[in-house]
Amino acid sequence: NILWLNLNSNKISFISSNVFENLNLLKLLWLTNNPILHFESGCFKHLVDLFELKIDQNSVLTLINDDNLFEGMKYLSRLYLSSSVIQEVTNMSFINLANLKEIHLNNNKIKNFNVFNSNFFHYSLNFLDLNTNNIEILRDDMFVLFVNLEFLDLNNNMIELIEKNAFKGLKKLKSLKISKNKIVSYDKFIWIHLENIESLNIEQNLIKIFNNNSFFGLKKVKKLK
């Protein structure tokens, strides 16, 4: 009948496939600050009612491209993977998480954020934290399937280029943080897809010129930095 399991700050390095077999009522699982190097395929499959999973501050170099990793976790809403030395996110990284609302991927080494798969968590997600990573380019259609996203944090990356349609699809976005990057200039039409943006933070970049077209299309912004 355990609902919350806190295993933070231990020496766990391996999660086997059946370790949570008798914990099907668990709602919260915290594995923060462990030296976890490997998750066996399907290791969370018995956690069918889990709402929140914290596996941040670990040693995961890449997210396993295994479509069984999060098998059965249909109610997972919050996923914490910050400070885990993650280098890449792909189509298979979070497959099966149809009801995910928040994902925290800040303080990693992510350079490639390549997620263009309808089985991914795009449609349910409303909070995405990619703060403090190594992303250099925001490519066209990068977030096109994130139709319900409301908060996007890209602060403190290495972004130099924002392609014209990088924010296409983000019609519900309310807050965008993109400060502390290496942006010098951008196409005046990049903001037109952000119909409901209320807060934009673009401070501490390398932008030299601002004019009447610098924020073209931002009709609902209340806070601009």
C-alpha positions as a Markdown table, in Angstrom:
| # | Residue | x | y | z |
|---|---|---|---|---|
| 1 | Asn | 0.0 | 0.0 | 0.0 |
| 2 | Ile | 3.0 | 2.3 | -0.3 |
| 3 | Leu | 2.1 | 5.6 | -2.1 |
| 4 | Trp | 5.4 | 7.5 | -1.8 |
| 5 | Leu | 8.9 | 6.0 | -2.0 |
| 6 | Asn | 11.9 | 8.3 | -1.4 |
| 7 | Leu | 15.3 | 6.7 | -2.3 |
| 8 | Asn | 17.1 | 10.0 | -2.7 |
| 9 | Ser | 20.9 | 10.2 | -2.1 |
| 10 | Asn | 21.8 | 6.6 | -2.1 |
| 11 | Lys | 24.3 | 4.5 | -4.1 |
| 12 | Ile | 21.9 | 2.9 | -6.6 |
| 13 | Ser | 23.6 | 2.4 | -10.0 |
| 14 | Phe | 21.2 | -0.1 | -11.7 |
| 15 | Ile | 17.4 | -0.3 | -11.9 |
| 16 | Ser | 16.3 | -3.9 | -12.8 |
| 17 | Ser | 13.2 | -4.8 | -14.7 |
| 18 | Asn | 11.2 | -6.2 | -11.7 |
| 19 | Val | 12.4 | -4.1 | -8.8 |
| 20 | Phe | 9.0 | -2.3 | -8.5 |
| 21 | Glu | 6.9 | -5.3 | -9.2 |
| 22 | Asn | 4.8 | -5.1 | -5.9 |
| 23 | Leu | 4.4 | -1.3 | -5.9 |
| 24 | Asn | 1.6 | -0.9 | -8.3 |
| 25 | Leu | -0.2 | 1.7 | -6.1 |
| 26 | Leu | 2.8 | 4.0 | -5.9 |
| 27 | Lys | 2.1 | 7.7 | -6.7 |
| 28 | Leu | 5.5 | 9.3 | -6.2 |
| 29 | Leu | 9.0 | 7.8 | -6.7 |
| 30 | Trp | 12.1 | 9.8 | -6.0 |
| 31 | Leu | 15.5 | 8.6 | -7.0 |
| 32 | Thr | 17.3 | 11.9 | -7.0 |
| 33 | Asn | 21.1 | 12.0 | -6.5 |
| 34 | Asn | 22.1 | 8.4 | -7.2 |
| 35 | Pro | 24.8 | 7.2 | -9.5 |
| 36 | Ile | 22.3 | 5.4 | -11.8 |
| 37 | Leu | 24.0 | 4.4 | -15.1 |
| 38 | His | 21.4 | 2.0 | -16.5 |
| 39 | Phe | 17.7 | 1.4 | -16.5 |
| 40 | Glu | 16.7 | -2.0 | -17.6 |
| 41 | Ser | 14.0 | -2.1 | -20.3 |
| 42 | Gly | 10.5 | -2.0 | -18.8 |
| 43 | Cys | 11.8 | -1.3 | -15.3 |
| 44 | Phe | 8.8 | 1.0 | -14.5 |
| 45 | Lys | 6.1 | -1.1 | -16.1 |
| 46 | His | 4.5 | -2.1 | -12.8 |
| 47 | Leu | 4.1 | 1.6 | -11.7 |
| 48 | Val | 0.8 | 2.0 | -13.5 |
| 49 | Asp | -0.5 | 4.7 | -11.1 |
| 50 | Leu | 2.7 | 6.7 | -10.7 |
| 51 | Phe | 2.1 | 10.5 | -10.9 |
| 52 | Glu | 5.6 | 11.9 | -10.3 |
| 53 | Leu | 9.0 | 10.4 | -11.1 |
| 54 | Lys | 12.3 | 12.1 | -10.0 |
| 55 | Ile | 15.5 | 10.6 | -11.4 |
| 56 | Asp | 17.4 | 13.9 | -11.5 |
| 57 | Gln | 21.0 | 14.3 | -10.4 |
| 58 | Asn | 22.1 | 11.0 | -11.7 |
| 59 | Ser | 24.7 | 9.8 | -14.2 |
| 60 | Val | 22.6 | 9.0 | -17.2 |
| 61 | Leu | 24.6 | 10.0 | -20.3 |
| 62 | Thr | 21.8 | 9.4 | -22.8 |
| 63 | Leu | 18.2 | 8.5 | -22.4 |
| 64 | Ile | 17.8 | 5.0 | -23.6 |
| 65 | Asn | 16.2 | 4.8 | -27.0 |
| 66 | Asp | 13.9 | 2.0 | -25.8 |
| 67 | Asp | 10.1 | 2.2 | -26.3 |
| 68 | Asn | 9.6 | 0.0 | -23.3 |
| 69 | Leu | 11.5 | 2.2 | -20.8 |
| 70 | Phe | 8.3 | 4.0 | -19.6 |
| 71 | Glu | 5.9 | 1.2 | -20.6 |
| 72 | Gly | 2.6 | 1.2 | -18.6 |
| 73 | Met | 3.1 | 4.7 | -17.1 |
| 74 | Lys | 0.0 | 6.1 | -18.6 |
| 75 | Tyr | -0.7 | 8.5 | -15.6 |
| 76 | Leu | 2.7 | 9.9 | -15.2 |
| 77 | Ser | 2.4 | 13.7 | -15.1 |
| 78 | Arg | 5.7 | 15.1 | -13.8 |
| 79 | Leu | 9.2 | 13.8 | -14.8 |
| 80 | Tyr | 12.4 | 15.2 | -13.4 |
| 81 | Leu | 15.6 | 14.5 | -15.2 |
| 82 | Ser | 17.7 | 17.6 | -14.5 |
| 83 | Ser | 21.4 | 17.5 | -13.7 |
| 84 | Ser | 21.9 | 14.0 | -15.2 |
| 85 | Val | 24.5 | 14.6 | -17.9 |
| 86 | Ile | 22.0 | 13.7 | -20.6 |
| 87 | Gln | 23.4 | 14.5 | -24.1 |
| 88 | Glu | 20.5 | 13.8 | -26.4 |
| 89 | Val | 16.7 | 13.5 | -26.5 |
| 90 | Thr | 15.2 | 11.5 | -29.4 |
| 91 | Asn | 11.8 | 10.2 | -30.6 |
| 92 | Met | 12.0 | 7.2 | -28.4 |
| 93 | Ser | 13.1 | 8.9 | -25.2 |
| 94 | Phe | 9.7 | 9.4 | -23.7 |
| 95 | Ile | 7.4 | 7.3 | -25.8 |
| 96 | Asn | 4.2 | 5.9 | -24.0 |
| 97 | Leu | 3.9 | 9.0 | -21.7 |
| 98 | Ala | 0.6 | 10.1 | -23.1 |
| 99 | Asn | -0.4 | 12.2 | -20.1 |
| 100 | Leu | 2.9 | 13.9 | -19.2 |
| 101 | Lys | 2.4 | 17.6 | -18.2 |
| 102 | Glu | 5.8 | 18.6 | -17.0 |
| 103 | Ile | 9.3 | 17.6 | -17.9 |
| 104 | His | 12.5 | 19.0 | -16.3 |
| 105 | Leu | 15.6 | 18.5 | -18.4 |
| 106 | Asn | 17.6 | 21.5 | -17.1 |
| 107 | Asn | 21.3 | 21.4 | -16.3 |
| 108 | Asn | 22.2 | 18.6 | -18.7 |
| 109 | Lys | 24.5 | 18.4 | -21.8 |
| 110 | Ile | 21.7 | 18.3 | -24.4 |
| 111 | Lys | 22.8 | 19.5 | -27.8 |
| 112 | Asn | 20.2 | 17.6 | -29.9 |
| 113 | Phe | 16.5 | 17.8 | -29.1 |
| 114 | Asn | 15.0 | 15.8 | -31.9 |
| 115 | Val | 11.5 | 14.8 | -31.2 |
| 116 | Phe | 9.2 | 14.5 | -34.2 |
| 117 | Asn | 7.0 | 11.5 | -33.4 |
| 118 | Ser | 3.2 | 11.4 | -32.8 |
| 119 | Asn | 3.6 | 8.8 | -30.1 |
| 120 | Phe | 5.8 | 11.1 | -28.0 |
| 121 | Phe | 4.3 | 13.3 | -25.2 |
| 122 | His | 3.9 | 16.4 | -27.4 |
| 123 | Tyr | 0.2 | 16.8 | -27.1 |
| 124 | Ser | -0.2 | 16.7 | -23.3 |
| 125 | Leu | 2.9 | 18.6 | -22.3 |
| 126 | Asn | 2.4 | 22.2 | -20.9 |
| 127 | Phe | 5.8 | 22.7 | -19.2 |
| 128 | Leu | 9.3 | 22.1 | -20.8 |
| 129 | Asp | 12.5 | 23.1 | -19.0 |
| 130 | Leu | 15.7 | 23.0 | -21.1 |
| 131 | Asn | 17.5 | 25.6 | -19.1 |
| 132 | Thr | 21.3 | 25.2 | -19.1 |
| 133 | Asn | 22.1 | 22.8 | -21.9 |
| 134 | Asn | 24.2 | 22.9 | -25.1 |
| 135 | Ile | 21.5 | 23.7 | -27.7 |
| 136 | Glu | 23.0 | 25.8 | -30.5 |
| 137 | Ile | 20.2 | 26.0 | -33.1 |
| 138 | Leu | 16.4 | 26.3 | -32.9 |
| 139 | Arg | 15.3 | 24.6 | -36.1 |
| 140 | Asp | 12.1 | 25.1 | -38.1 |
| 141 | Asp | 9.2 | 23.0 | -36.7 |
| 142 | Met | 11.3 | 22.0 | -33.6 |
| 143 | Phe | 8.2 | 22.4 | -31.4 |
| 144 | Val | 5.5 | 22.0 | -34.0 |
| 145 | Leu | 3.7 | 19.2 | -32.2 |
| 146 | Phe | 3.8 | 20.8 | -28.7 |
| 147 | Val | 0.4 | 22.3 | -29.3 |
| 148 | Asn | -0.5 | 22.6 | -25.5 |
| 149 | Leu | 2.8 | 23.9 | -24.3 |
| 150 | Glu | 2.5 | 27.0 | -22.1 |
| 151 | Phe | 5.9 | 27.4 | -20.5 |
| 152 | Leu | 9.3 | 26.9 | -22.3 |
| 153 | Asp | 12.6 | 27.7 | -20.7 |
| 154 | Leu | 15.7 | 27.8 | -23.0 |
| 155 | Asn | 17.8 | 30.1 | -20.8 |
| 156 | Asn | 21.5 | 29.6 | -20.6 |
| 157 | Asn | 22.1 | 27.5 | -23.7 |
| 158 | Met | 24.4 | 28.2 | -26.6 |
| 159 | Ile | 21.8 | 29.3 | -29.1 |
| 160 | Glu | 23.2 | 31.3 | -32.0 |
| 161 | Leu | 20.5 | 30.7 | -34.6 |
| 162 | Ile | 16.7 | 30.8 | -34.5 |
| 163 | Glu | 15.2 | 29.6 | -37.8 |
| 164 | Lys | 12.1 | 31.5 | -39.0 |
| 165 | Asn | 9.6 | 28.8 | -38.1 |
| 166 | Ala | 11.2 | 27.5 | -34.9 |
| 167 | Phe | 8.2 | 28.4 | -32.8 |
| 168 | Lys | 5.6 | 27.2 | -35.2 |
| 169 | Gly | 2.9 | 25.3 | -33.3 |
| 170 | Leu | 3.3 | 27.0 | -30.0 |
| 171 | Lys | -0.1 | 28.8 | -30.1 |
| 172 | Lys | -0.8 | 28.3 | -26.4 |
| 173 | Leu | 2.6 | 29.3 | -25.1 |
| 174 | Lys | 2.4 | 32.0 | -22.4 |
| 175 | Ser | 6.0 | 32.2 | -21.2 |
| 176 | Leu | 9.3 | 31.9 | -23.2 |
| 177 | Lys | 12.7 | 32.3 | -21.6 |
| 178 | Ile | 15.6 | 32.5 | -24.0 |
| 179 | Ser | 18.1 | 34.7 | -22.1 |
| 180 | Lys | 21.8 | 34.1 | -21.6 |
| 181 | Asn | 22.4 | 32.7 | -25.1 |
| 182 | Lys | 24.5 | 33.9 | -28.1 |
| 183 | Ile | 21.7 | 35.3 | -30.3 |
| 184 | Val | 23.0 | 38.2 | -32.5 |
| 185 | Ser | 20.0 | 38.7 | -34.7 |
| 186 | Tyr | 16.8 | 37.0 | -35.8 |
| 187 | Asp | 14.1 | 37.1 | -38.5 |
| 188 | Lys | 11.4 | 39.6 | -37.6 |
| 189 | Phe | 8.7 | 36.9 | -38.3 |
| 190 | Ile | 9.9 | 34.4 | -35.7 |
| 191 | Trp | 7.3 | 35.6 | -33.1 |
| 192 | Ile | 4.2 | 35.5 | -35.3 |
| 193 | His | 3.4 | 31.9 | -34.1 |
| 194 | Leu | 3.3 | 33.0 | -30.5 |
| 195 | Glu | -0.2 | 34.3 | -30.5 |
| 196 | Asn | -0.8 | 34.1 | -26.7 |
| 197 | Ile | 2.7 | 34.8 | -25.3 |
| 198 | Glu | 2.5 | 37.0 | -22.2 |
| 199 | Ser | 6.1 | 36.9 | -21.0 |
| 200 | Leu | 9.3 | 37.0 | -23.0 |
| 201 | Asn | 12.8 | 37.1 | -21.6 |
| 202 | Ile | 15.5 | 37.6 | -24.2 |
| 203 | Glu | 18.1 | 39.5 | -22.1 |
| 204 | Gln | 21.8 | 38.9 | -21.9 |
| 205 | Asn | 22.3 | 37.9 | -25.6 |
| 206 | Leu | 24.5 | 39.5 | -28.2 |
| 207 | Ile | 21.8 | 41.5 | -30.0 |
| 208 | Lys | 23.1 | 44.8 | -31.2 |
| 209 | Ile | 20.0 | 46.4 | -32.9 |
| 210 | Phe | 16.4 | 46.7 | -31.8 |
| 211 | Asn | 13.8 | 48.5 | -33.9 |
| 212 | Asn | 10.1 | 48.7 | -34.5 |
| 213 | Asn | 10.1 | 45.2 | -36.0 |
| 214 | Ser | 12.1 | 43.4 | -33.3 |
| 215 | Phe | 9.0 | 42.1 | -31.6 |
| 216 | Phe | 6.6 | 42.0 | -34.6 |
| 217 | Gly | 3.5 | 39.8 | -33.9 |
| 218 | Leu | 3.7 | 39.9 | -30.1 |
| 219 | Lys | 0.2 | 41.1 | -29.4 |
| 220 | Lys | -0.4 | 39.9 | -25.9 |
| 221 | Val | 3.0 | 40.4 | -24.2 |
| 222 | Lys | 2.8 | 42.0 | -20.8 |
| 223 | Lys | 6.3 | 41.3 | -19.6 |
| 224 | Leu | 9.3 | 41.8 | -21.8 |
| 225 | Lys | 13.0 | 41.6 | -20.8 |
